[in-house]
Amino acid sequence: MTALFVWVLAVLVLPNLSPYAASLLSPAPSAIKVGREVQRLTDVDRDALGNKLSGEKRAVVLKEYPVLTGIERMSEADIKAVIGRDPDFARAYDLWRQAGAAGWNEANSIQNAKADALRDDLRRKEEAQTRLSVAISSASPMAAFTYLSADASGTGLRGQTHFGELSAAWDQAYGAYLRRKIAELQKAEPTRDVWNTPVNVSDMPRFVFRPEAASERIKGVWVPFLLLAGLGLSLFAAAYASFVRYDVR
């Protein structure tokens, strides 16, 4: 009965209670609330700030180049026609367009920095909570064996982290590709709506998943392996000591 109690405690109770204990000892903000706040910062607030900053920067250009007076009421076709016959208007329009883009870029930079701060804080606290939960549950031989087998096969938390690193690297490559495509479209035709223009993306970077090397996975499972080995040796030593001290009578 004692052995059964220890087994239930170590195999069923401890692994299932470790997430709750970790959440109490190392709390993290709600991912849903953070997601809603990030959405607000990068959508509604970003649009309001972008309109304000781009308007301010474009107003400076309009004041310096009176030839642009009334451009806000001109259609895209009218702008193209004037650009074709008036070089001064074309140069001023390019500066006006760049001023608007600079305002939106500044707004994106400000709001993205705020959103990144929230996401980074959530990520750090979630990672700390996960590490604590893993440490607590590793006292269970079943949990330690699960971590060992999952990480060794690339299907555990280590594999998830590896995938996240590959995904982040691809995001950066795609972002650079996207900015280059937009710059090419704007250079070819300044008045073009780059967000609603069909573009050939056959040369875009492709995401390719490469599993972590087996040697690296093996290096990453030495902690649960030592825990299992230490637990097995400790139990064997305890059983042996109990046996040799047992009175056969």
C-alpha positions in Angstrom: 0.0 0.0 0.0 2.9 2.3 0.7 4.4 1.6 -2.7 1.1 2.1 -4.4 0.7 5.5 -2.6 4.2 6.6 -3.7 3.4 5.5 -7.3 0.1 7.4 -7.4 1.8 10.5 -6.0 4.8 10.4 -8.3 3.1 9.3 -11.5 -0.4 10.8 -11.4 -0.4 13.6 -8.8 2.9 15.4 -9.2 3.0 15.8 -13.0 -0.6 17.1 -13.1 -0.2 19.5 -10.3 3.1 21.0 -11.5 1.5 23.5 -14.0 -0.8 24.8 -11.3 2.1 25.2 -8.8 4.2 26.9 -11.4 1.4 29.4 -12.3 1.1 30.3 -8.6 4.8 30.6 -8.0 5.7 32.3 -11.4 2.5 34.0 -12.7 2.2 35.2 -16.4 -0.3 37.6 -17.9 -3.2 36.3 -19.9 -2.2 35.5 -23.5 -5.7 36.5 -24.7 -5.6 39.9 -23.0 -2.1 40.5 -24.4 -3.3 39.5 -27.9 -6.2 41.9 -27.7 -3.9 44.7 -26.5 -1.4 44.0 -29.3 -4.3 44.0 -31.8 -5.5 47.4 -30.6 -2.0 48.9 -30.6 -1.2 47.7 -34.2 -4.6 48.4 -35.7 -6.8 51.1 -34.3 -4.1 53.1 -32.5 -1.6 52.6 -35.3 -4.1 53.9 -37.9 -4.9 57.0 -35.9 -1.2 57.7 -35.3 -0.3 57.0 -38.9 -2.9 59.4 -40.2 -1.7 62.1 -37.8 2.0 61.8 -38.5 1.6 61.4 -42.3 -0.7 64.4 -42.4 1.8 66.5 -40.5 4.7 65.5 -42.7 2.7 66.0 -45.9 1.5 69.4 -44.7 5.1 70.5 -44.5 5.7 69.4 -48.2 2.4 71.1 -49.3 3.5 74.3 -47.7 6.9 74.2 -49.4 5.5 73.2 -52.8 2.3 75.1 -53.7 2.1 73.2 -57.0 0.6 70.3 -55.0 -2.4 72.3 -53.8 -5.6 70.2 -54.1 -3.8 66.9 -54.5 -5.9 65.3 -51.8 -9.0 65.7 -54.1 -7.2 64.4 -57.2 -7.8 60.9 -58.6 -5.0 58.6 -59.4 -5.6 59.0 -63.1 -5.4 62.8 -62.7 -2.2 62.6 -60.7 -0.6 60.4 -63.4 -1.6 62.8 -66.1 -0.1 65.8 -64.3 3.1 63.9 -63.6 3.5 63.1 -67.3 3.3 66.8 -68.3 4.7 68.7 -65.3 8.3 67.7 -64.0 8.0 70.1 -61.1 4.8 68.4 -59.9 6.3 65.0 -60.4 9.3 65.9 -58.1 7.0 67.5 -55.5 4.6 64.6 -55.6 7.5 62.2 -55.0 8.5 64.2 -51.9 4.8 64.3 -50.8 4.5 60.5 -51.2 7.8 59.9 -49.3 6.6 62.2 -46.5 3.4 60.2 -46.1 5.3 56.9 -46.2 7.7 58.3 -43.5 4.7 59.2 -41.3 3.3 55.7 -41.6 6.7 54.1 -41.0 7.2 56.1 -37.9 3.7 55.1 -36.6 4.4 51.5 -37.4 7.8 51.7 -35.6 6.3 53.3 -32.5 3.3 50.9 -32.2 5.3 47.8 -33.1 7.8 48.7 -30.3 4.9 48.9 -27.8 3.5 45.6 -29.1 6.9 43.9 -29.1 7.4 45.0 -25.4 4.1 43.3 -24.5 4.9 40.1 -26.5 8.4 39.9 -25.1 7.2 40.3 -21.5 4.6 37.6 -22.1 7.2 35.3 -23.7 9.7 35.7 -20.9 7.1 35.0 -18.2 5.7 32.0 -20.0 9.1 30.6 -20.5 10.0 31.0 -16.8 6.7 29.4 -15.9 7.3 26.5 -18.2 10.8 25.9 -16.9 9.5 25.9 -13.3 6.7 23.5 -14.2 9.2 21.2 -15.9 11.6 21.3 -12.9 8.8 20.5 -10.5 7.3 17.6 -12.6 10.8 16.2 -13.3 10.7 14.8 -9.7 8.3 12.2 -11.3 10.0 9.4 -13.1 7.2 9.3 -15.7 7.5 13.0 -16.5 11.3 12.7 -16.7 11.1 9.8 -19.1 8.5 11.7 -21.2 10.8 14.7 -21.5 13.8 12.5 -22.3 12.0 10.5 -25.0 10.2 13.5 -26.5 13.2 15.7 -26.7 15.4 12.9 -28.0 13.0 12.3 -30.9 12.5 16.0 -31.6 8.8 16.1 -30.6 9.1 17.8 -27.2 9.6 21.3 -25.9 13.1 21.4 -27.4 11.7 20.6 -30.8 9.1 23.3 -30.4 11.8 25.8 -29.6 13.8 24.7 -32.6 10.8 25.2 -34.9 10.2 28.6 -33.4 13.8 29.7 -34.2 13.5 28.5 -37.8 10.2 30.2 -38.2 11.6 33.5 -36.8 14.5 33.4 -39.3 12.0 32.8 -42.1 9.9 35.8 -41.0 12.9 38.1 -41.1 13.8 36.8 -44.6 10.2 37.3 -45.8 10.1 40.8 -44.3 13.2 41.8 -46.2 11.8 40.3 -49.4 8.4 42.1 -48.9 10.1 45.5 -48.4 12.2 45.0 -51.5 9.2 44.2 -53.6 7.3 47.3 -52.4 10.3 49.5 -53.1 10.5 48.1 -56.7 6.8 48.7 -57.3 7.0 52.3 -56.0 10.1 53.0 -58.0 8.5 51.8 -61.2 5.2 53.7 -60.6 5.0 56.1 -57.7 1.2 56.3 -57.7 0.6 52.6 -57.7 -1.4 51.1 -54.8 1.2 48.5 -53.8 -1.1 46.7 -51.4 -3.7 45.9 -54.1 -1.4 45.1 -57.1 -0.8 41.5 -58.3 2.9 40.6 -58.0 4.9 37.6 -59.1 6.2 36.0 -55.9 7.7 32.9 -57.4 11.1 34.1 -56.1 9.9 34.5 -52.5 11.8 32.7 -49.7 10.4 29.3 -48.9 10.2 27.9 -45.4 12.1 24.6 -45.1 12.0 22.7 -41.9 15.3 21.0 -40.9 15.2 18.8 -37.8 17.7 19.5 -35.1 20.8 17.3 -35.4 20.7 14.1 -33.4 23.9 15.0 -31.6 22.3 18.2 -30.4 19.2 16.5 -29.2 21.2 13.9 -27.3 23.1 16.7 -25.6 19.8 18.3 -24.6 18.5 15.3 -22.7 21.3 14.7 -20.3 19.4 16.3 -17.4 16.3 14.0 -17.5 18.6 11.1 -18.1 20.7 11.8 -15.0 17.4 12.3 -13.0 16.1 8.9 -14.1 19.5 7.2 -13.4 19.8 8.9 -10.0 16.3 8.0 -9.1 16.8 4.4 -10.1 20.0 4.1 -8.1 18.5 5.8 -5.1 15.5 3.4 -5.1 17.7 0.4 -5.6 20.0 1.5 -2.7 17.0 2.1 -0.5 15.5 -1.3 -1.3 18.8 -3.0 -0.7 19.3 -1.3 2.7 15.7 -2.2 3.7 16.3 -5.8 2.6 19.6 -6.3 4.5 18.1 -4.8 7.7 14.9 -6.9 7.5 14.6 -9.4 10.3 13.9 -12.7 8.6 12.3 -14.0 11.7 
